[in-house]
């Protein structure tokens, strides 16, 4: 067994512990898996020409959401983010996906794991201790319409109710307590 195959055995175990149903492409059922939220990790998934094979393609509730790039134990994961980013862009258009390119990218040796969320304003790889559960990724994916909305729409969705505000337009624009709505600065006397 090669070092990368040993790493994949360990990654299979870690994914199963996190609640993922791990299977080969021939046995794949994207709606399988334990629990209310269905998480499926498909090994050696073929992507569009020029994108190669994803070591694992992740499905949550029947739609693709991420990829995992496996490397042998001891390999440096820092340069591998480019490879997993290419895989995230290579999903065939005929397959259902939450978003294109796929928002979640993992790189793992079975001992060390990095994660990049394409939902972040400035995506970057971060070291994590375990693979995220399908339920957590499903929760993050439920925010997708808000995160991809125009900036001013996003702001309005997360603002507190202004009915209790007692001072309007009373603070300078540079005040950290002032909030912009449609270009008008308003102040709410609460501490956040």
Protein Blocks (a to p, Z undefined) as FASTA:
>chain_A
ZZklmmmmmmmmmmmmnopacddfklgcfkgcedjbdcdddehiacdehklpafbacdee
hiafbdcddddehiafklmmmmmmmmmmmgcfkbccfbdcdfbdcddehlaccdddfkbm
bgcddddfbdcdfklmmmmmmmmmmmmpcfklmmmmmpccfklpcbehkbcfklmkbcce
ehiacddfbdZZ
